[in-house]
């Protein structure tokens, strides 16, 4: 959040400059909150769920999120062969809440999150493993 400590001193000296600077500070603070780059902006709420459908190596991921879509809010999906996500692969979904991706016929754990840019991702618990239809049983 932008603050100008000496702004109060201008109020009596030059009210027009004071009013202009107040409007500029307000606009900068408003823009940074909407973009999600203001440190005082709370983190986005956790996503409600991640639904995955798979067949023949293709995975169709769909995020359900109660939060309103707004600029600066991007989604990420992760997959890993272990439930601990020791070496996850990260997929940038952008502002979209859907991703259709070829990952091959393998059993994967998956999860998703929606952090602000530059913030560490809030980790959601991993979902149960999903084996694509058509994969040979092991």
C-alpha positions in Angstrom: 0.0 0.0 0.0 1.4 3.4 -1.0 1.5 6.1 1.7 3.0 9.5 1.5 4.1 10.7 4.9 4.5 14.4 4.0 1.1 14.7 2.3 -0.6 16.3 5.3 1.8 19.2 5.2 0.6 20.1 1.7 -3.1 20.4 2.7 -2.8 24.0 3.9 0.1 25.1 1.6 -1.3 23.9 -1.7 -4.8 22.3 -1.5 -4.9 21.6 -5.3 -1.7 19.7 -5.2 -2.8 17.9 -2.0 -6.1 16.8 -3.7 -4.3 15.6 -6.8 -1.8 13.6 -4.8 -4.5 12.0 -2.7 -6.3 10.9 -5.9 -3.0 9.5 -7.3 -2.3 7.5 -4.1 -5.8 6.2 -4.0 -5.7 5.1 -7.7 -2.3 3.3 -7.2 -3.6 1.5 -4.1 -6.8 0.5 -5.8 -5.0 -0.8 -8.9 -2.5 -2.8 -6.8 -5.3 -4.4 -4.8 -7.2 -5.4 -7.9 -4.0 -6.9 -9.5 -3.2 -8.8 -6.3 0.2 -7.2 -5.8 -0.6 -5.3 -2.6 0.8 -7.1 0.4 -2.3 -6.1 2.5 -4.6 -8.0 0.1 -5.7 -11.2 1.6 -4.8 -14.5 -0.1 -7.5 -16.0 -2.4 -9.7 -18.5 -0.7 -8.8 -22.1 -1.4 -10.4 -23.7 -4.4 -13.5 -25.8 -3.7 -12.5 -28.9 -5.7 -10.6 -30.3 -8.6 -12.4 -32.7 -10.9 -10.4 -34.8 -13.2 -11.6 -37.1 -16.0 -9.2 -39.3 -17.9 -9.3 -41.6 -20.9 -6.5 -43.0 -23.1 -3.8 -40.8 -21.6 -5.8 -37.5 -21.9 -6.7 -35.7 -18.6 -9.5 -33.1 -18.4 -9.1 -31.0 -15.3 -11.8 -28.7 -14.0 -11.4 -26.4 -11.0 -14.5 -25.3 -8.9 -13.7 -22.1 -7.2 -16.2 -20.1 -5.2 -14.1 -16.9 -5.6 -15.0 -14.4 -8.2 -12.7 -14.3 -11.2 -10.6 -11.2 -11.2 -7.4 -9.9 -12.7 -4.3 -11.4 -11.2 -5.9 -14.6 -10.1 -4.4 -17.5 -11.9 -4.8 -21.3 -11.5 -2.1 -24.0 -11.3 -2.6 -27.7 -11.4 0.0 -30.2 -10.2 0.5 -33.9 -10.8 2.8 -36.5 -9.4 3.3 -40.2 -9.2 3.6 -40.1 -5.4 0.9 -38.8 -2.9 3.6 -36.7 -1.2 4.1 -34.6 -4.4 7.9 -35.1 -4.1 8.6 -34.1 -7.7 5.4 -32.5 -9.0 4.8 -31.3 -12.5 3.2 -27.9 -12.5 0.7 -26.8 -15.2 -0.1 -23.1 -15.6 -3.8 -22.8 -16.3 -3.9 -19.0 -16.4 -7.3 -17.4 -15.6 -9.0 -20.5 -17.1 -10.5 -23.1 -14.7 -10.1 -25.9 -17.2 -7.2 -27.8 -18.7 -7.1 -30.6 -21.2 -3.6 -32.2 -21.4 -2.0 -35.4 -22.6 -0.1 -37.1 -19.8 0.0 -40.6 -21.0 -1.4 -43.8 -19.5 -0.2 -43.6 -15.9 -1.6 -43.3 -12.4 -1.3 -39.8 -11.1 -2.1 -37.8 -7.9 -3.3 -34.3 -8.6 -4.1 -31.1 -6.9 -4.7 -27.4 -7.8 -4.3 -23.9 -6.3 -4.8 -20.3 -7.1 -2.1 -18.1 -5.5 -1.5 -14.4 -6.2 1.5 -13.6 -8.5 4.7 -13.8 -6.5 3.1 -15.5 -3.5 3.9 -19.0 -2.5 1.1 -21.3 -3.7 -1.4 -22.3 -1.0 -1.1 -26.1 -1.1 -4.3 -28.1 -1.4 -4.3 -31.7 -0.2 -3.7 -34.1 -3.1 -6.6 -36.0 -4.5 -6.8 -39.8 -4.8 -4.8 -41.3 -7.7 -6.5 -41.5 -11.0 -5.8 -44.2 -13.5 -6.9 -43.3 -17.1 -9.4 -45.6 -18.8 -7.5 -48.0 -21.1 -4.4 -48.2 -18.9 -3.3 -51.8 -18.2 -3.7 -52.9 -14.6 -0.5 -53.3 -12.6 
